[in-house]
Amino acid sequence: MIMDFGYVLNELKEGKKAARQGWNGKNMFIFLRKGRKITDVDPSTPMGGDFESRPHLCMKDAEGKCVVGWLASQTDMLAADWLIVE
């Protein structure tokens, strides 16, 4: 089923993954990373020690790497070619 970004956003909140129709051949998708406590952080780093992250969207890119904090473009938000990825 093809859907718009508003519908997909609700599906992401339910733990599903989504992709634009044109991304499928590259195994790319987006997903919601829930907020979590991050521990054992080197105290000399900018965050310094333990901290909690906020929920954010991530993307698995064409190289299989995670893009943390992926942002939807206006084209992405207005597109109606979104699919849920199983």
Secondary structure, DSSP 4 states (H G I P E B T S, - for coil): --B-HHHHHHHHHTT-EEEEGGGGGGT-EEEEEPP-EE-S--TTSTT-S-EEPPPEEEEE-TTS-EEET----HHHHH-S-EEEE-
